[in-house]
Amino acid sequence: MQYRTDPKSGNRLSALGYGCMRFTRRGGAVDQEKANREMKLALDLGVNYFDTAYIYPGSEVCLGNFLREYQCRDQVYIATKLPQYRVHAIGDADRFFGEEIQRLGTDHVDYYLMHMLNDAQSWQRLCALGIREWIAEKKASGAIRRVGFSFHGGTGQFKELVDAYDWDFCQIQFNYMDEHSQAGVEGLRYAHGKGLPVIIMEPLRGGKLVNGLSKETRRAFDAAQPRRTPADWALRWIWNHPEATVVLSGMNDETQVEENCRIASESLPGALSAEELGLYGRVLQAMRKSMKIGCTGCGYCQPCPRGVDIPTCFAIYNASYADGLISGMKEYVMCTTLRKARSNAGLCVKCGKCELHCPQHLPIRDALDSVKKRLENPAYIIAAKALPAFLKY
């Protein structure tokens, strides 16, 4: 196993982290025995970072049971998350954290995240409730060792959030398909430049970079040398970035654990050759043939006077054809709508300023209309009204 150092604390974190969201379930409950075997194998192979969350059903309890069963709490770093969108008074944070500590069977959390904190305005809402003071008290008592946030959104919003507080780490979605969407490589390097360890989630885009690939995309992988699986190529691309600290994988099979640990043990920053890196361009070119909008995510169209996150809207719109409409709508709501300041395509007033700066001369206004028609459908309208009220955004 390769390890990368957390520059804030000096902790040596395994390059591969165990994502505890996708444990096998039987009869609606987590299969504890199966999860124990998989986590123990990962631990034996050098994984020392385990990531869970309050809202992952049964996950914190399962991880806590595993740690007690094998008496290995002092061998691992636990990361879990506060459902900050459900915090309406500071007492809520105390209640959620108390439940998490009990579920995990520990007296402290090593890496604690504000879950799905997607813009600086949402952070300011928490600050008005007293979250800074709450964090300071928990850190002083040792109950929380390091505080960060997990993020879904665009690069600009990510940078603002990084600068809004003296964070200890952050977590972003990052893979070769999202190099210029979500926080993107620009956000990754920005956070790293601020001295933050960056935890990577969705390295395989929820399996989309492995399953359901087009015939042309598979041909590109099959022709590549050396011969590797699509998952192997995807993981190595991330570990090739020295700024990525831990890459999370939601493993629920011992074969997956062994394979991912092997890849992690072989992957070093900057290890991919120019010829190997060229494969990703060919793969993306094959993937983009099914894309509806030819946006590269360069961001020259930003900022929009009305707050539309144009590159993110286009990236999700394109992905909704590759990954399916339901998957696209979930990402669209999460990245553009579940925030204090929305950034969805429907905010466009067709001023045209974006088109003046687009190096590809895309008809951005018409394209945003297409995004709105596909993703801001009746189901979206219901969700956009109901979810913020439910979460008190």
VEXGU-72323 format. One line per field, with one value per residue: x, y, z of N, C-alpha, C in turn; residue number from 1. Coordinates in steps of 0.2 Angstrom, whole numbers. Atoms other than C-alpha are relative to their C-alpha. Example, Ala and Ser with C-alpha at 12.3 -4.5 7.8 and 13.67 -1.06 7.14 Angstrom:
n.c1 c(4; -4)
n.c2 c(-6; -6)
n.c3 c(0; -1)
ca.c1 c(62; 68)
ca.c2 c(-22; -5)
ca.c3 c(39; 36)
c.c1 c(4; -4)
c.c2 c(6; 5)
c.c3 c(0; 3)
i c(1; 2)
REM end
This chain:
n.c1 c(4; -3; 3; -2; 0; 5; -5; 3; -1; -6; 2; -1; 6; -1; 2; 6; 4; 6; 7; 5; 6; 3; 0; 5; 5; 4; 6; 0; -5; -7; -3; -6; -5; -3; -4; -6; -6; -3; -3; -6; -4; -3; -5; -6; -4; -3; 5; 1; 5; 7; 4; 7; 4; 6; 6; 0; 4; -3; -7; -4; 0; -4; -7; -1; 0; -6; -6; 0; -2; -7; -4; -5; 2; -6; -3; 4; 3; 7; 3; 7; 3; 6; 5; 1; 6; 5; -1; 4; -2; -7; 1; 1; -7; -1; 4; -3; -7; 0; 3; -5; -5; 3; 1; -7; -3; -6; 1; -2; 0; -7; 1; 7; 2; 6; 2; 4; 0; -1; -2; -2; 6; 2; -5; 1; 6; -2; -4; 4; 2; -6; -4; -7; -1; 1; -6; -5; 1; -1; -7; -3; 1; -3; 5; -1; -7; 0; 6; 0; 7; 1; 3; 2; 1; -5; -6; 1; 3; -5; -5; 3; 1; -6; -2; 5; -1; -6; 1; -6; 0; 6; 2; 3; 1; -6; -1; -2; 6; 2; -6; 2; 7; 0; -5; -5; -7; -1; 2; -4; -6; 1; 0; -7; -4; 2; -2; 5; 1; 6; 2; 3; 5; 3; -5; 3; 6; 5; -1; 1; -6; -2; 6; 4; -5; 2; -4; -6; -4; -3; -5; -6; -4; -2; -6; -5; -6; 2; 7; 3; 8; 2; 0; -7; -2; 4; -4; -7; 0; 1; -6; -5; 0; -3; 4; 5; -3; 3; 5; 5; 4; 5; -2; 5; -2; -7; -4; -1; -5; -7; -2; -1; -6; -6; -1; -2; -6; -4; 1; -3; 1; -4; -3; 3; -4; 4; 4; 5; 5; 3; 6; 6; 3; 4; 6; 5; 2; 5; 6; 3; 4; 7; 1; 4; -3; -8; -4; -6; 0; -5; 2; 0; 7; 2; 6; 6; 3; 6; -2; 0; -6; 1; -4; 3; 7; -1; -3; 5; 5; -3; -1; 7; 2; -4; 1; 7; 3; 1; -6; -1; 4; -2; -6; 2; 3; -5; -5; 3; 7; 0; -5; 4; 1; 1; -4; 3; 1; 7; -1; -3; 5; -2; -4; -5; -7; -4; -1; -5; -7; -1; -5; 3; 5; 6; 6; 1; 7; 5; -2; 3; 7; 0; -1; 6; 5; -1; -1; 5; 7; 4; -3; -5; 3; 2; -6; -3; 5; 1; -6; -2; 4; -1; -7; 0; -5)
n.c2 c(-6; -6; -5; -7; -3; -6; -5; -4; 3; 5; 7; 4; 3; 5; -3; 3; 0; 4; -4; 4; -2; 5; 6; 4; 1; 6; -1; -7; -2; 2; 7; -2; 5; -2; -7; 1; 4; -5; -5; 3; 1; -6; -2; 4; -2; -6; -5; -3; -6; 3; -5; 1; -6; 1; 2; 7; 5; 5; 0; -2; 5; 5; -1; 1; 7; 3; -2; 3; 7; 1; -4; -3; -7; -4; 2; -3; -6; 0; -6; 0; -6; -3; -2; -7; -3; 1; -4; -6; -3; 3; 6; 5; 3; 4; 6; 5; 2; 5; 6; 3; 2; 6; 5; 2; 3; -3; -6; -6; 1; -2; -5; -1; -4; -3; 4; -4; -8; -1; -7; -4; -2; 6; -1; -6; 2; 4; -5; -4; 4; 1; 6; -1; 1; 7; 4; -2; 4; 7; 1; -1; 6; 6; 4; 0; -2; -5; -1; -1; 0; 4; -6; 1; -6; -2; -2; -6; 1; 4; -5; -5; 4; 2; -7; -3; 2; 4; 8; 5; 4; 0; 6; -2; 5; -1; 5; -3; -3; -6; -4; -7; -2; 0; -5; 1; 0; -7; 0; 5; -4; -6; 2; 2; -6; -3; 5; 4; 6; 0; 7; 1; 4; 2; 1; 3; -3; 5; 6; -2; 1; 8; 3; -4; -4; 1; 5; -4; -1; 6; 2; -4; 3; 6; -1; -4; 4; 7; 2; -1; -1; -8; -2; 0; -6; -6; -2; -3; -7; -4; 0; -3; -7; 0; -4; 5; 3; 7; 2; 4; 5; 4; 7; 5; 7; 1; -1; -8; -2; 2; -3; -7; 0; 1; -6; -5; 2; -1; -7; -5; -7; -1; 7; 1; -3; -4; 4; 2; -5; -1; 5; -3; -5; 4; 2; -6; -1; 5; -2; -6; 1; 0; -6; -5; -7; 1; -5; 3; -2; -5; -5; -7; -3; -2; 1; -2; -6; 3; 5; 6; 4; 3; 6; 5; 1; 3; 6; 4; 2; 5; 7; 3; 5; 6; 3; 1; -6; 0; -2; -7; -5; 0; -4; -7; -3; -1; -4; -7; -2; 0; -5; -7; -4; 5; -1; 4; -3; -4; -7; -4; -5; -1; -6; 1; -1; 6; 2; -4; 2; 7; 1; 4; -3; 4; -4; 2; -1; 5; 6; 0; 2; 7; 2; -1; 4; 7; 2; -3; 2; -1; 4; -5; -6; 2; 1; -7; -4; 4; 2; -5; -1; 5; -1; -7; -4)
n.c3 c(0; 0; -5; 1; -6; -2; -1; -6; -6; 1; 1; 6; 2; 6; 6; 1; -5; 0; 0; -3; 2; 4; -3; 3; -4; 1; -3; -2; -5; 2; -2; -5; 0; 7; -1; -5; 4; 5; -3; -3; 6; 2; -5; 1; 6; -1; 0; -7; 0; 1; 1; 0; -1; -4; 4; 3; -5; -3; 2; -6; -5; 3; -1; -7; -2; 2; -4; -6; 1; 1; -5; 4; 1; 0; 6; 5; 0; 1; 2; 0; 2; -3; 5; -2; 3; -5; -6; -1; -6; -1; -4; 5; 1; -5; 0; 6; -1; -5; 3; 4; -4; -3; 5; 2; -6; -1; -3; 4; 7; 3; 5; -1; 6; 2; 5; 6; -1; 7; 1; -6; -4; -5; -5; -4; -4; -5; -4; -4; -5; -5; 2; -1; -7; -2; 3; -4; -6; 1; 1; -7; -4; 4; 3; 7; 1; 6; 2; 7; 3; 6; 5; 7; 3; 5; -2; -3; -6; -4; -2; -5; -6; -2; -3; -5; -6; -1; 0; 0; 5; 4; 4; 6; 6; 5; 4; 6; 3; -4; -1; 1; -3; -8; -2; 6; -1; -3; -7; -3; -1; -4; -7; -2; -1; -7; -5; -2; 2; 4; 0; 6; 1; 7; 5; 6; 2; -2; 4; 7; 4; 0; 3; 5; 5; 7; 3; 3; -6; -2; 5; -2; -6; 3; 5; -4; -3; -1; 0; -7; 0; 0; -7; -1; 3; -4; -7; 1; 2; -6; -4; 3; -2; -7; -4; -2; -6; -1; 4; -3; 5; -4; 1; -3; 2; -1; 6; 1; -5; 2; 6; -1; -4; 4; 5; -4; -1; 6; 3; -3; 4; 6; 2; 6; 5; 5; 4; -4; -1; 6; 1; -3; 5; 5; -4; -1; 7; 2; -5; 2; 6; -2; -3; 4; 0; 1; -5; -3; -7; -1; -5; 3; 0; -7; -3; 2; -4; -4; -5; 3; 0; 7; 1; -4; 3; 6; -2; -2; 5; 4; -4; 0; 6; 0; -6; -1; -2; -7; -3; 2; -4; -7; -1; 1; -6; -5; 2; 2; -3; -7; -2; -2; 6; 5; 6; 6; 6; 0; -2; 5; 3; 7; 1; 5; -2; 0; 7; 2; -3; 1; 6; 4; 3; -1; -1; -7; -2; 2; -4; -7; 1; 0; -7; -4; 2; -2; -7; -4; 2; -6; -6; -3; -3; -7; -4; -1; -5; -6; -4; -5; -6; -5; -3; -3; 3)
ca.c1 c(0; 6; 3; 2; 5; -9; 1; -10; -7; 7; -4; 1; -15; -17; -19; -34; -48; -63; -80; -93; -108; -111; -110; -120; -137; -148; -166; -164; -150; -131; -123; -111; -102; -98; -93; -82; -72; -70; -65; -53; -45; -43; -35; -23; -18; -14; -30; -31; -45; -63; -76; -95; -109; -124; -136; -129; -141; -133; -115; -109; -115; -107; -91; -92; -96; -81; -69; -75; -74; -56; -50; -42; -49; -31; -26; -38; -44; -62; -71; -89; -101; -113; -129; -127; -142; -153; -145; -157; -150; -133; -141; -145; -126; -124; -138; -131; -113; -118; -128; -113; -100; -112; -115; -96; -92; -78; -74; -68; -69; -52; -59; -76; -85; -99; -109; -114; -108; -110; -107; -101; -118; -123; -107; -112; -129; -121; -109; -124; -130; -113; -105; -88; -89; -96; -81; -69; -76; -76; -58; -53; -60; -52; -69; -66; -48; -50; -64; -68; -82; -88; -93; -103; -103; -93; -75; -79; -90; -77; -64; -75; -79; -61; -57; -72; -64; -48; -52; -41; -46; -59; -68; -72; -79; -64; -61; -55; -72; -74; -57; -65; -82; -87; -72; -61; -42; -42; -51; -40; -24; -31; -35; -18; -10; -19; -11; -27; -27; -40; -50; -57; -74; -83; -67; -77; -92; -103; -97; -101; -83; -83; -101; -111; -96; -100; -92; -80; -74; -71; -61; -50; -46; -44; -31; -21; -4; -2; -18; -28; -47; -56; -57; -38; -35; -48; -39; -22; -27; -32; -16; -6; -10; 1; -12; -24; -22; -34; -45; -61; -69; -85; -79; -92; -83; -66; -60; -63; -53; -38; -38; -40; -26; -15; -18; -15; 1; 8; 2; 13; 11; 17; 20; 9; 19; 14; 8; -2; -10; -14; -27; -38; -40; -45; -57; -65; -66; -76; -87; -90; -97; -113; -112; -125; -116; -97; -92; -74; -78; -65; -75; -72; -91; -91; -96; -114; -123; -138; -127; -129; -115; -114; -100; -108; -126; -118; -108; -123; -134; -121; -119; -138; -138; -123; -128; -147; -160; -163; -145; -143; -157; -151; -134; -142; -153; -138; -126; -137; -152; -148; -139; -143; -139; -145; -135; -147; -150; -168; -160; -153; -161; -152; -141; -128; -112; -107; -107; -95; -81; -84; -68; -79; -92; -106; -124; -124; -141; -150; -140; -146; -163; -160; -154; -169; -181; -173; -168; -180; -195; -210; -201; -187; -199; -207; -190; -184; -199; -200; -182; -176; -191; -188; -169; -173; -161)
ca.c2 c(0; 17; 31; 50; 62; 74; 90; 98; 84; 73; 58; 44; 40; 25; 30; 19; 23; 12; 20; 13; 18; 2; -12; -27; -28; -43; -41; -22; -23; -23; -40; -37; -54; -50; -32; -38; -50; -36; -23; -35; -39; -21; -17; -32; -25; -8; 2; 14; 27; 22; 34; 34; 46; 49; 46; 30; 17; 6; 11; 19; 5; -8; 0; 2; -16; -21; -10; -18; -36; -34; -22; -11; 7; 13; 6; 17; 34; 36; 49; 53; 67; 79; 81; 100; 103; 96; 107; 121; 125; 121; 108; 98; 96; 90; 77; 70; 70; 61; 48; 45; 43; 30; 21; 20; 15; 28; 43; 54; 56; 58; 67; 75; 83; 95; 84; 91; 109; 115; 134; 148; 154; 137; 139; 156; 149; 137; 151; 161; 146; 145; 131; 139; 139; 121; 115; 124; 116; 99; 101; 107; 92; 80; 73; 79; 80; 88; 96; 97; 97; 86; 96; 94; 109; 120; 126; 144; 139; 127; 140; 152; 138; 133; 152; 154; 145; 137; 119; 104; 95; 93; 80; 81; 71; 68; 57; 58; 62; 76; 84; 100; 99; 98; 106; 99; 98; 117; 115; 100; 111; 126; 116; 108; 125; 130; 115; 105; 86; 82; 66; 59; 52; 44; 39; 28; 39; 27; 13; 23; 22; 3; -2; 3; 9; 11; -2; 12; 16; -2; -4; 11; 2; -15; -8; 1; -6; -12; -21; -15; -15; 2; 2; 0; 14; 26; 24; 26; 42; 49; 43; 50; 67; 71; 83; 68; 62; 47; 39; 32; 16; 8; -10; -24; -39; -46; -47; -28; -26; -36; -28; -10; -13; -20; -5; 7; -2; 1; 19; 33; 52; 56; 37; 37; 39; 51; 37; 30; 47; 48; 34; 45; 58; 44; 37; 54; 57; 41; 46; 63; 57; 54; 71; 84; 100; 101; 111; 107; 116; 129; 142; 157; 160; 163; 172; 173; 189; 178; 165; 151; 138; 135; 122; 112; 113; 107; 93; 86; 87; 77; 64; 62; 54; 43; 39; 40; 54; 49; 49; 66; 74; 68; 76; 92; 95; 92; 102; 117; 118; 112; 127; 145; 153; 142; 140; 131; 134; 141; 157; 162; 178; 177; 192; 184; 189; 171; 169; 183; 174; 156; 150; 137; 149; 138; 144; 144; 152; 139; 125; 131; 130; 112; 109; 117; 107; 90; 92; 105; 95; 93; 80; 93; 107; 97; 92; 110; 116; 101; 97; 114; 116; 99; 102; 120; 127)
ca.c3 c(0; -4; 9; 7; 21; 28; 27; 41; 54; 47; 47; 35; 26; 14; -4; -5; 7; 12; 7; 18; 9; -2; 10; 4; 11; 14; 19; 20; 33; 31; 30; 45; 43; 24; 28; 42; 30; 17; 29; 38; 21; 17; 34; 32; 15; 22; 21; 36; 31; 33; 27; 32; 36; 47; 33; 26; 33; 45; 39; 55; 66; 54; 55; 74; 76; 65; 75; 91; 84; 79; 92; 79; 82; 85; 68; 58; 54; 55; 44; 46; 42; 50; 40; 41; 30; 44; 57; 62; 79; 86; 98; 82; 79; 96; 94; 77; 83; 99; 89; 78; 92; 100; 83; 80; 98; 99; 109; 95; 76; 66; 51; 53; 37; 34; 23; 5; 10; -8; -6; 5; 9; 17; 27; 33; 38; 49; 56; 61; 71; 80; 71; 72; 91; 92; 81; 92; 108; 100; 95; 112; 120; 107; 101; 84; 78; 60; 52; 33; 21; 6; -10; -26; -37; -48; -47; -42; -28; -22; -21; -11; 1; 3; 8; 20; 34; 41; 35; 39; 24; 10; -1; -19; -34; -46; -60; -78; -84; -71; -74; -79; -70; -51; -42; -56; -57; -54; -38; -33; -35; -27; -11; -11; -13; 3; 12; 12; 11; -3; -1; -18; -20; -35; -44; -55; -56; -46; -58; -74; -79; -78; -83; -98; -108; -127; -139; -146; -128; -124; -140; -134; -118; -127; -139; -125; -118; -105; -104; -89; -84; -86; -67; -66; -78; -69; -52; -59; -67; -50; -41; -54; -47; -32; -25; -22; -4; -2; -15; -8; -16; -10; -10; -7; -13; -8; -26; -27; -11; -17; -34; -28; -15; -28; -40; -25; -21; -38; -42; -39; -43; -60; -64; -80; -96; -110; -120; -106; -103; -121; -119; -108; -122; -134; -121; -118; -137; -139; -124; -131; -147; -137; -129; -134; -129; -134; -118; -112; -95; -98; -88; -99; -99; -80; -70; -75; -70; -64; -55; -68; -66; -85; -86; -72; -80; -97; -89; -80; -95; -105; -92; -91; -108; -104; -86; -87; -84; -66; -61; -71; -61; -44; -48; -55; -40; -29; -38; -43; -32; -15; -10; -3; -20; -34; -50; -62; -80; -77; -70; -87; -94; -111; -109; -120; -110; -109; -128; -130; -120; -126; -136; -144; -149; -142; -143; -124; -122; -133; -124; -107; -114; -118; -101; -93; -104; -100; -82; -75; -79; -67; -56; -54; -50; -36; -29; -30; -19; -7; -3; 3; 14; 21; 24; 29; 16)
c.c1 c(4; -4; 2; -1; -5; 5; -2; 2; 6; -2; 2; -7; 1; -3; -7; -4; -7; -7; -5; -7; -4; 1; -6; -5; -4; -6; -1; 5; 7; 2; 6; 5; 4; 4; 6; 6; 3; 4; 7; 6; 4; 5; 6; 4; 2; -5; -1; -5; -6; -5; -8; -3; -6; -5; 1; -3; 4; 8; 4; 0; 4; 7; 2; 1; 7; 6; 0; 2; 7; 4; 5; -2; 7; 4; -3; -2; -7; -2; -7; -3; -6; -5; -2; -6; -6; 2; -3; 1; 6; -1; -1; 7; 2; -3; 3; 7; 0; -3; 6; 6; -3; 0; 7; 4; 7; -1; 2; 0; 7; -1; -8; -2; -7; -3; -3; 0; 2; 1; 1; -6; -3; 5; -2; -7; 1; 4; -5; -4; 5; 4; 8; 2; -1; 6; 6; 0; 1; 7; 4; 0; 3; -6; 0; 8; 1; -6; 1; -7; 0; -4; -2; -2; 5; 7; 0; -3; 4; 5; -2; -1; 7; 3; -4; 2; 7; -1; 6; 0; -7; -1; -4; -1; 6; 1; 2; -5; -2; 6; -1; -7; 1; 6; 6; 7; 2; -1; 5; 7; -1; 0; 7; 4; -1; 2; -5; 1; -7; -2; -4; -6; -2; 6; -2; -7; -6; 0; -1; 6; 2; -6; -3; 4; -2; 6; 7; 4; 3; 6; 6; 4; 3; 7; 6; 5; 3; -7; -2; -8; -1; 0; 7; 3; -3; 4; 7; 0; 0; 7; 6; 1; 3; -4; -6; 2; -3; -6; -5; -3; -5; 0; -5; 1; 8; 4; 1; 5; 7; 2; 1; 6; 6; 2; 3; 7; 5; 0; 4; -1; 5; 3; -2; 5; -4; -4; -6; -5; -4; -7; -6; -3; -4; -6; -5; -3; -5; -6; -4; -4; -8; -2; -4; 2; 8; 4; 6; 0; 6; -1; 1; -7; -2; 4; -6; -3; -6; 2; 0; 7; 0; 4; -3; -7; 2; 3; -5; -5; 3; 0; -7; -2; 5; -2; -8; -3; -1; 6; 2; -4; 2; 6; -2; -3; 6; 5; -2; -5; 0; 5; -4; 0; 0; 4; -3; -2; -6; 1; 2; -6; 2; 3; 5; 7; 4; 3; 6; 7; 1; 5; -3; -6; -7; -6; -2; -7; -5; 2; -3; -7; -1; 1; -6; -6; 1; 0; -4; -7; -5; 2; 5; -4; -3; 5; 3; -4; 0; 7; 3; -4; 1; 7; 1; 6; -3)
c.c2 c(6; 5; 7; 4; 6; 6; 4; -4; -5; -7; -4; -3; -5; 3; -2; 1; -4; 4; -5; 1; -6; -7; -4; -1; -6; 1; 7; 2; -2; -7; 1; -5; 1; 6; -1; -3; 5; 5; -3; -1; 6; 3; -4; 2; 7; 6; 3; 6; -3; 6; -2; 6; -1; -3; -6; -5; -5; 0; 1; -6; -6; 1; 0; -7; -4; 2; -3; -7; -1; 4; 4; 8; 4; -1; 4; 7; 0; 7; -1; 7; 2; 2; 7; 3; -1; 3; 7; 4; -4; -7; -6; -3; -4; -7; -5; -2; -6; -7; -4; -3; -7; -6; -3; -3; 3; 6; 6; -2; 3; 6; 1; 5; 3; -3; 4; 7; 2; 8; 4; 2; -5; 0; 6; -1; -3; 4; 4; -4; -2; -6; 1; -2; -7; -4; 1; -4; -7; -2; 0; -6; -7; -5; 0; 3; 5; 1; 2; 0; -5; 5; -3; 7; 2; 3; 7; 0; -4; 4; 5; -4; -2; 7; 2; -2; -4; -7; -4; -4; 1; -6; 2; -6; 2; -6; 2; 3; 7; 5; 7; 2; -2; 5; -1; 0; 7; 1; -4; 4; 6; -2; -2; 5; 3; -5; -5; -7; -1; -8; -1; -5; -1; 0; -4; 2; -4; -6; 2; -1; -7; -3; 4; 4; -2; -5; 4; 1; -6; -2; 4; -3; -7; 1; 3; -5; 4; -1; 1; 0; 8; 2; 2; 7; 7; 2; 2; 7; 5; 0; 3; 8; 1; 4; -4; -4; -7; 0; -5; -5; -4; -7; -4; -7; -1; 0; 7; 2; -1; 4; 7; 1; -1; 6; 6; -1; 2; 7; 5; 7; 1; -7; -1; 3; 4; -4; -3; 6; 2; -4; 4; 5; -4; -3; 6; 2; -5; 1; 6; 0; -1; 6; 5; 7; -1; 5; -4; 2; 5; 6; 7; 4; 2; 6; 2; 5; -3; -6; -7; -3; -4; -6; -6; -3; -5; -7; -5; -2; -5; -6; -3; -4; -6; -4; -2; 6; 0; 2; 7; 4; 0; 5; 7; 3; 1; 5; 8; 3; -1; 4; 7; 4; -5; 2; -4; 3; 4; 7; 4; 5; 2; 6; -1; 1; -6; -1; 4; -2; -7; -1; -5; 3; -4; 5; -1; 1; -6; -7; 0; -1; -7; -3; 1; -5; -7; -1; 4; -1; 0; -4; 5; 6; -2; -1; 7; 4; -4; -1; 6; 2; -6; 0; 7; 4; 8)
c.c3 c(0; 5; -2; 6; 0; 2; 6; 7; 0; 0; -6; -2; -6; -6; -2; 7; -1; 0; 2; -1; -4; 3; -3; 5; -1; 5; 3; 5; -3; 2; 4; -1; -7; 0; 4; -4; -5; 3; 3; -5; -2; 5; 0; -6; 1; 0; 7; 1; -2; 0; 0; 1; 4; -4; -4; 4; 2; -1; 6; 5; -3; 1; 7; 2; -3; 4; 7; -1; -1; 4; -4; -1; 0; -6; -6; 1; -2; -3; -1; -1; 3; -6; 1; -3; 4; 7; 0; 6; 2; 4; -5; -2; 5; 0; -5; 2; 6; -2; -4; 4; 3; -5; -1; 6; 1; 4; -4; -8; -3; -5; -1; -6; 1; -6; -6; 2; -7; -2; 6; 4; 5; 6; 5; 4; 6; 5; 4; 6; 6; -1; 1; 8; 2; -3; 5; 7; -1; -1; 6; 4; -3; -3; -7; -1; -6; -3; -8; -3; -7; -5; -6; -2; -5; 3; 4; 7; 5; 3; 6; 6; 4; 4; 6; 7; 0; 0; 1; -6; -4; -4; -6; -4; -5; -3; -7; -4; 3; 1; 0; 2; 8; 2; -5; 3; 3; 7; 5; 2; 4; 7; 2; 1; 6; 5; 2; -3; -4; -1; -7; 1; -7; -5; -6; -2; 2; -5; -7; -4; -1; -4; -5; -5; -7; -3; -2; 6; 2; -5; 1; 5; -2; -4; 4; 3; 6; 1; 8; -1; 0; 7; 2; -3; 3; 6; -1; -2; 6; 4; -3; 2; 7; 5; 3; 6; 1; -6; 3; -5; 5; -2; 4; -2; 1; -6; -1; 5; -2; -6; 1; 4; -4; -5; 5; 2; -5; -3; 4; -3; -6; -3; -7; -6; -5; -4; 4; 1; -6; -1; 3; -5; -5; 3; 0; -7; -2; 4; -3; -6; 2; 4; -4; 0; 0; 5; 3; 7; 1; 5; -2; 0; 7; 2; -4; 4; 5; 4; -3; 0; -7; -1; 4; -3; -7; 2; 2; -5; -5; 3; 1; -6; 1; 6; 1; 3; 8; 4; -2; 5; 7; 0; -1; 6; 5; -1; -2; 4; 7; 3; 2; -7; -6; -6; -6; -6; -1; 2; -6; -3; -7; -1; -5; 2; -1; -7; -2; 2; -2; -6; -5; -4; 0; 0; 7; 2; -2; 4; 7; -1; 0; 7; 4; -2; 2; 8; 5; -2; 6; 6; 4; 4; 7; 5; 2; 5; 6; 4; 4; 6; 5; 4; 3; -3; -1)
i c(1; 2; 3; 4; 5; 6; 7; 8; 9; 10; 11; 12; 13; 14; 15; 16; 17; 18; 19; 20; 21; 22; 23; 24; 25; 26; 27; 28; 29; 30; 31; 32; 33; 34; 35; 36; 37; 38; 39; 40; 41; 42; 43; 44; 45; 46; 47; 48; 49; 50; 51; 52; 53; 54; 55; 56; 57; 58; 59; 60; 61; 62; 63; 64; 65; 66; 67; 68; 69; 70; 71; 72; 73; 74; 75; 76; 77; 78; 79; 80; 81; 82; 83; 84; 85; 86; 87; 88; 89; 90; 91; 92; 93; 94; 95; 96; 97; 98; 99; 100; 101; 102; 103; 104; 105; 106; 107; 108; 109; 110; 111; 112; 113; 114; 115; 116; 117; 118; 119; 120; 121; 122; 123; 124; 125; 126; 127; 128; 129; 130; 131; 132; 133; 134; 135; 136; 137; 138; 139; 140; 141; 142; 143; 144; 145; 146; 147; 148; 149; 150; 151; 152; 153; 154; 155; 156; 157; 158; 159; 160; 161; 162; 163; 164; 165; 166; 167; 168; 169; 170; 171; 172; 173; 174; 175; 176; 177; 178; 179; 180; 181; 182; 183; 184; 185; 186; 187; 188; 189; 190; 191; 192; 193; 194; 195; 196; 197; 198; 199; 200; 201; 202; 203; 204; 205; 206; 207; 208; 209; 210; 211; 212; 213; 214; 215; 216; 217; 218; 219; 220; 221; 222; 223; 224; 225; 226; 227; 228; 229; 230; 231; 232; 233; 234; 235; 236; 237; 238; 239; 240; 241; 242; 243; 244; 245; 246; 247; 248; 249; 250; 251; 252; 253; 254; 255; 256; 257; 258; 259; 260; 261; 262; 263; 264; 265; 266; 267; 268; 269; 270; 271; 272; 273; 274; 275; 276; 277; 278; 279; 280; 281; 282; 283; 284; 285; 286; 287; 288; 289; 290; 291; 292; 293; 294; 295; 296; 297; 298; 299; 300; 301; 302; 303; 304; 305; 306; 307; 308; 309; 310; 311; 312; 313; 314; 315; 316; 317; 318; 319; 320; 321; 322; 323; 324; 325; 326; 327; 328; 329; 330; 331; 332; 333; 334; 335; 336; 337; 338; 339; 340; 341; 342; 343; 344; 345; 346; 347; 348; 349; 350; 351; 352; 353; 354; 355; 356; 357; 358; 359; 360; 361; 362; 363; 364; 365; 366; 367; 368; 369; 370; 371; 372; 373; 374; 375; 376; 377; 378; 379; 380; 381; 382; 383; 384; 385; 386; 387; 388; 389; 390; 391; 392; 393)
REM end
